[in-house]
C-alpha cells in the first residue's frame, strides 16, 4: 500500500491523535520543540 504524497511517517506516532497535518501548534511544540513547520508533514 502506498503512502499519501502529502505526509511522511510521524516521528512520534505514540503522541499522534489524528493525522500529522491535524496537529495543534501546542502538540507540535511538545513533540518537536520550536520549529517553523511541522517536520512530519511535507507539502504536496
LUMTIVEX-530806 format. One record per atom (N, C-alpha, C): residue in three letters; z, y, x. Coordinates in nm, 4 decimals, padded with zeros to 6 digits. Each point is the difference from the previous one (the first is absolute). Layout:
<atoms>
<atom><residu>Ala</residu><zz>Z</zz><yy>Y</yy><xx>X</xx></atom>
...
</atoms>
This chain:
<atoms>
<atom><residu>Unk</residu><zz>00.0000</zz><yy>-00.1182</yy><xx>00.0846</xx></atom>
<atom><residu>Unk</residu><zz>00.0000</zz><yy>00.1182</yy><xx>-00.0846</xx></atom>
<atom><residu>Unk</residu><zz>00.0000</zz><yy>00.1242</yy><xx>00.0889</xx></atom>
<atom><residu>Unk</residu><zz>-00.0864</zz><yy>00.0944</yy><xx>-00.0283</xx></atom>
<atom><residu>Unk</residu><zz>-00.0114</zz><yy>00.1217</yy><xx>00.0799</xx></atom>
<atom><residu>Unk</residu><zz>00.0983</zz><yy>00.1057</yy><xx>-00.0468</xx></atom>
<atom><residu>Unk</residu><zz>00.0481</zz><yy>00.0774</yy><xx>00.0944</xx></atom>
<atom><residu>Unk</residu><zz>00.0904</zz><yy>00.1097</yy><xx>-00.0326</xx></atom>
<atom><residu>Unk</residu><zz>-00.0806</zz><yy>00.1226</yy><xx>-00.0395</xx></atom>
<atom><residu>Unk</residu><zz>00.0578</zz><yy>00.0857</yy><xx>-00.0776</xx></atom>
<atom><residu>Unk</residu><zz>-00.0635</zz><yy>00.1254</yy><xx>-00.0387</xx></atom>
<atom><residu>Unk</residu><zz>-00.0249</zz><yy>00.0851</yy><xx>00.1239</xx></atom>
<atom><residu>Unk</residu><zz>-00.1102</zz><yy>00.0710</yy><xx>00.0031</xx></atom>
<atom><residu>Unk</residu><zz>-00.0306</zz><yy>00.0870</yy><xx>00.1129</xx></atom>
<atom><residu>Unk</residu><zz>00.0931</zz><yy>00.1204</yy><xx>00.0047</xx></atom>
<atom><residu>Unk</residu><zz>00.0686</zz><yy>00.0299</yy><xx>-00.1075</xx></atom>
<atom><residu>Unk</residu><zz>00.0843</zz><yy>00.1189</yy><xx>-00.0062</xx></atom>
<atom><residu>Unk</residu><zz>00.1425</zz><yy>-00.0205</yy><xx>00.0477</xx></atom>
<atom><residu>Unk</residu><zz>00.0400</zz><yy>-00.1218</yy><xx>00.0338</xx></atom>
<atom><residu>Unk</residu><zz>00.1369</zz><yy>-00.0222</yy><xx>00.0428</xx></atom>
<atom><residu>Unk</residu><zz>00.0056</zz><yy>-00.0895</yy><xx>00.1222</xx></atom>
<atom><residu>Unk</residu><zz>00.1078</zz><yy>00.0111</yy><xx>00.0728</xx></atom>
<atom><residu>Unk</residu><zz>00.0301</zz><yy>-00.0892</yy><xx>00.1116</xx></atom>
<atom><residu>Unk</residu><zz>00.1186</zz><yy>-00.0853</yy><xx>-00.0412</xx></atom>
<atom><residu>Unk</residu><zz>00.0368</zz><yy>-00.0922</yy><xx>00.0839</xx></atom>
<atom><residu>Unk</residu><zz>00.1205</zz><yy>-00.0789</yy><xx>-00.0246</xx></atom>
<atom><residu>Unk</residu><zz>00.1210</zz><yy>00.0898</yy><xx>00.0232</xx></atom>
<atom><residu>Unk</residu><zz>00.0960</zz><yy>-00.0062</yy><xx>-00.0895</xx></atom>
<atom><residu>Unk</residu><zz>00.1205</zz><yy>00.0819</yy><xx>00.0116</xx></atom>
<atom><residu>Unk</residu><zz>00.0824</zz><yy>-00.0453</yy><xx>00.1198</xx></atom>
<atom><residu>Unk</residu><zz>00.0488</zz><yy>00.0963</yy><xx>00.0780</xx></atom>
<atom><residu>Unk</residu><zz>00.0828</zz><yy>-00.0306</yy><xx>00.1164</xx></atom>
<atom><residu>Unk</residu><zz>00.1417</zz><yy>-00.0392</yy><xx>-00.0397</xx></atom>
<atom><residu>Unk</residu><zz>00.0408</zz><yy>00.0334</yy><xx>-00.1217</xx></atom>
<atom><residu>Unk</residu><zz>00.1346</zz><yy>-00.0308</yy><xx>-00.0501</xx></atom>
<atom><residu>Unk</residu><zz>-00.0096</zz><yy>-00.0598</yy><xx>-00.1404</xx></atom>
<atom><residu>Unk</residu><zz>-00.0605</zz><yy>-00.1187</yy><xx>-00.0153</xx></atom>
<atom><residu>Unk</residu><zz>-00.0212</zz><yy>-00.0557</yy><xx>-00.1341</xx></atom>
<atom><residu>Unk</residu><zz>00.1301</zz><yy>-00.0270</yy><xx>-00.0760</xx></atom>
<atom><residu>Unk</residu><zz>00.1086</zz><yy>-00.0211</yy><xx>00.0709</xx></atom>
<atom><residu>Unk</residu><zz>00.1279</zz><yy>-00.0247</yy><xx>-00.0671</xx></atom>
<atom><residu>Unk</residu><zz>00.0508</zz><yy>00.1243</yy><xx>-00.0723</xx></atom>
<atom><residu>Unk</residu><zz>-00.0455</zz><yy>00.1176</yy><xx>00.0392</xx></atom>
<atom><residu>Unk</residu><zz>00.0408</zz><yy>00.1256</yy><xx>-00.0635</xx></atom>
<atom><residu>Unk</residu><zz>-00.1000</zz><yy>00.0472</yy><xx>-00.1046</xx></atom>
<atom><residu>Unk</residu><zz>-00.1163</zz><yy>-00.0616</yy><xx>-00.0050</xx></atom>
<atom><residu>Unk</residu><zz>-00.1074</zz><yy>00.0445</yy><xx>-00.0880</xx></atom>
<atom><residu>Unk</residu><zz>00.0336</zz><yy>-00.0298</yy><xx>-00.1459</xx></atom>
<atom><residu>Unk</residu><zz>-00.0114</zz><yy>00.1008</yy><xx>-00.0856</xx></atom>
<atom><residu>Unk</residu><zz>00.0318</zz><yy>-00.0153</yy><xx>-00.1422</xx></atom>
<atom><residu>Unk</residu><zz>-00.1252</zz><yy>-00.0035</yy><xx>-00.0861</xx></atom>
<atom><residu>Unk</residu><zz>-00.1149</zz><yy>00.0264</yy><xx>00.0579</xx></atom>
<atom><residu>Unk</residu><zz>-00.1277</zz><yy>00.0007</yy><xx>-00.0695</xx></atom>
<atom><residu>Unk</residu><zz>-00.1088</zz><yy>-00.0110</yy><xx>00.1055</xx></atom>
<atom><residu>Unk</residu><zz>-00.1037</zz><yy>00.0797</yy><xx>-00.0148</xx></atom>
<atom><residu>Unk</residu><zz>-00.1048</zz><yy>00.0056</yy><xx>00.1011</xx></atom>
<atom><residu>Unk</residu><zz>00.0368</zz><yy>00.1069</yy><xx>00.1021</xx></atom>
<atom><residu>Unk</residu><zz>-00.0427</zz><yy>-00.0152</yy><xx>00.1267</xx></atom>
<atom><residu>Unk</residu><zz>00.0326</zz><yy>00.1011</yy><xx>00.1000</xx></atom>
<atom><residu>Unk</residu><zz>-00.0423</zz><yy>00.1413</yy><xx>-00.0402</xx></atom>
<atom><residu>Unk</residu><zz>-00.1093</zz><yy>00.0143</yy><xx>-00.0712</xx></atom>
<atom><residu>Unk</residu><zz>-00.0455</zz><yy>00.1314</yy><xx>-00.0440</xx></atom>
<atom><residu>Unk</residu><zz>00.0872</zz><yy>00.0623</yy><xx>-00.1068</xx></atom>
<atom><residu>Unk</residu><zz>00.0922</zz><yy>-00.0758</yy><xx>-00.0574</xx></atom>
<atom><residu>Unk</residu><zz>00.0878</zz><yy>00.0488</yy><xx>-00.1060</xx></atom>
<atom><residu>Unk</residu><zz>00.1392</zz><yy>00.0374</yy><xx>00.0509</xx></atom>
<atom><residu>Unk</residu><zz>00.0235</zz><yy>-00.0097</yy><xx>00.1297</xx></atom>
<atom><residu>Unk</residu><zz>00.1322</zz><yy>00.0300</yy><xx>00.0554</xx></atom>
<atom><residu>Unk</residu><zz>00.0328</zz><yy>00.1483</yy><xx>-00.0150</xx></atom>
<atom><residu>Unk</residu><zz>00.1249</zz><yy>00.0284</yy><xx>-00.0303</xx></atom>
<atom><residu>Unk</residu><zz>00.0450</zz><yy>00.1389</yy><xx>-00.0100</xx></atom>
<atom><residu>Unk</residu><zz>00.0196</zz><yy>00.0560</yy><xx>00.1411</xx></atom>
<atom><residu>Unk</residu><zz>-00.0005</zz><yy>00.1320</yy><xx>00.0150</xx></atom>
<atom><residu>Unk</residu><zz>00.0246</zz><yy>00.0595</yy><xx>00.1313</xx></atom>
<atom><residu>Unk</residu><zz>00.1335</zz><yy>-00.0448</yy><xx>00.0601</xx></atom>
<atom><residu>Unk</residu><zz>00.1009</zz><yy>-00.0184</yy><xx>-00.0840</xx></atom>
<atom><residu>Unk</residu><zz>00.1305</zz><yy>-00.0446</yy><xx>00.0479</xx></atom>
<atom><residu>Unk</residu><zz>-00.0080</zz><yy>-00.1420</yy><xx>00.0558</xx></atom>
<atom><residu>Unk</residu><zz>-00.0758</zz><yy>-00.0879</yy><xx>-00.0695</xx></atom>
<atom><residu>Unk</residu><zz>-00.0142</zz><yy>-00.1375</yy><xx>00.0452</xx></atom>
<atom><residu>Unk</residu><zz>-00.0791</zz><yy>-00.0052</yy><xx>00.1314</xx></atom>
<atom><residu>Unk</residu><zz>-00.1045</zz><yy>00.0819</yy><xx>00.0120</xx></atom>
<atom><residu>Unk</residu><zz>-00.0780</zz><yy>00.0051</yy><xx>00.1234</xx></atom>
<atom><residu>Unk</residu><zz>00.0886</zz><yy>00.0446</yy><xx>00.1157</xx></atom>
<atom><residu>Unk</residu><zz>00.0823</zz><yy>00.1019</yy><xx>-00.0235</xx></atom>
<atom><residu>Unk</residu><zz>00.0900</zz><yy>00.0505</yy><xx>00.1048</xx></atom>
<atom><residu>Unk</residu><zz>00.1003</zz><yy>-00.1074</yy><xx>00.0405</xx></atom>
<atom><residu>Unk</residu><zz>00.0523</zz><yy>-00.0745</yy><xx>-00.0973</xx></atom>
<atom><residu>Unk</residu><zz>00.0963</zz><yy>-00.1059</yy><xx>00.0279</xx></atom>
<atom><residu>Unk</residu><zz>-00.0626</zz><yy>-00.1111</yy><xx>00.0858</xx></atom>
<atom><residu>Unk</residu><zz>-00.1239</zz><yy>-00.0350</yy><xx>-00.0292</xx></atom>
<atom><residu>Unk</residu><zz>-00.0664</zz><yy>-00.1101</yy><xx>00.0709</xx></atom>
<atom><residu>Unk</residu><zz>-00.0604</zz><yy>00.0428</yy><xx>00.1339</xx></atom>
<atom><residu>Unk</residu><zz>-00.0549</zz><yy>00.1207</yy><xx>00.0063</xx></atom>
<atom><residu>Unk</residu><zz>-00.0805</zz><yy>00.0393</yy><xx>00.1150</xx></atom>
<atom><residu>Unk</residu><zz>00.0497</zz><yy>00.1241</yy><xx>00.0732</xx></atom>
<atom><residu>Unk</residu><zz>00.1051</zz><yy>00.0627</yy><xx>-00.0500</xx></atom>
<atom><residu>Unk</residu><zz>00.0469</zz><yy>00.1231</yy><xx>00.0632</xx></atom>
<atom><residu>Unk</residu><zz>-00.0890</zz><yy>00.1168</yy><xx>-00.0399</xx></atom>
<atom><residu>Unk</residu><zz>00.0001</zz><yy>00.1050</yy><xx>00.0812</xx></atom>
<atom><residu>Unk</residu><zz>-00.0813</zz><yy>00.1181</yy><xx>-00.0301</xx></atom>
<atom><residu>Unk</residu><zz>-00.1438</zz><yy>-00.0272</yy><xx>00.0409</xx></atom>
<atom><residu>Unk</residu><zz>-00.0867</zz><yy>-00.0169</yy><xx>-00.0975</xx></atom>
<atom><residu>Unk</residu><zz>-00.1420</zz><yy>-00.0200</yy><xx>00.0243</xx></atom>
<atom><residu>Unk</residu><zz>-00.0792</zz><yy>00.0918</yy><xx>-00.0924</xx></atom>
<atom><residu>Unk</residu><zz>-00.1201</zz><yy>00.0375</yy><xx>00.0428</xx></atom>
<atom><residu>Unk</residu><zz>-00.0843</zz><yy>00.0861</yy><xx>-00.0812</xx></atom>
<atom><residu>Unk</residu><zz>-00.0642</zz><yy>-00.0803</yy><xx>-00.1120</xx></atom>
<atom><residu>Unk</residu><zz>-00.0501</zz><yy>-00.1193</yy><xx>00.0307</xx></atom>
<atom><residu>Unk</residu><zz>-00.0638</zz><yy>-00.0858</yy><xx>-00.0985</xx></atom>
<atom><residu>Unk</residu><zz>00.0672</zz><yy>-00.1367</yy><xx>00.0009</xx></atom>
<atom><residu>Unk</residu><zz>-00.0052</zz><yy>-00.0693</yy><xx>-00.1113</xx></atom>
<atom><residu>Unk</residu><zz>00.0568</zz><yy>-00.1336</yy><xx>-00.0098</xx></atom>
<atom><residu>Unk</residu><zz>-00.0823</zz><yy>-00.0957</yy><xx>00.0849</xx></atom>
<atom><residu>Unk</residu><zz>00.0577</zz><yy>-00.0578</yy><xx>00.1059</xx></atom>
<atom><residu>Unk</residu><zz>-00.0756</zz><yy>-00.0859</yy><xx>00.0887</xx></atom>
<atom><residu>Unk</residu><zz>-00.0436</zz><yy>-00.1337</yy><xx>-00.0615</xx></atom>
<atom><residu>Unk</residu><zz>00.0544</zz><yy>-00.0381</yy><xx>-00.1126</xx></atom>
<atom><residu>Unk</residu><zz>-00.0384</zz><yy>-00.1267</yy><xx>-00.0646</xx></atom>
<atom><residu>Unk</residu><zz>-00.1211</zz><yy>00.0163</yy><xx>-00.0917</xx></atom>
<atom><residu>Unk</residu><zz>-00.0504</zz><yy>00.1211</yy><xx>-00.0121</xx></atom>
<atom><residu>Unk</residu><zz>-00.1161</zz><yy>00.0266</yy><xx>-00.0855</xx></atom>
<atom><residu>Unk</residu><zz>-00.1060</zz><yy>00.0695</yy><xx>00.0847</xx></atom>
<atom><residu>Unk</residu><zz>-00.1223</zz><yy>-00.0494</yy><xx>-00.0089</xx></atom>
<atom><residu>Unk</residu><zz>-00.1073</zz><yy>00.0720</yy><xx>00.0677</xx></atom>
<atom><residu>Unk</residu><zz>-00.1007</zz><yy>00.0433</yy><xx>-00.1043</xx></atom>
<atom><residu>Unk</residu><zz>-00.0698</zz><yy>00.1091</yy><xx>00.0287</xx></atom>
<atom><residu>Unk</residu><zz>-00.0959</zz><yy>00.0531</yy><xx>-00.0966</xx></atom>
<atom><residu>Unk</residu><zz>-00.1240</zz><yy>-00.0867</yy><xx>-00.0079</xx></atom>
<atom><residu>Unk</residu><zz>-00.0633</zz><yy>00.0034</yy><xx>-00.1165</xx></atom>
<atom><residu>Unk</residu><zz>-00.1224</zz><yy>-00.0771</yy><xx>-00.0219</xx></atom>
<atom><residu>Unk</residu><zz>-00.1159</zz><yy>00.0632</yy><xx>00.0734</xx></atom>
</atoms>
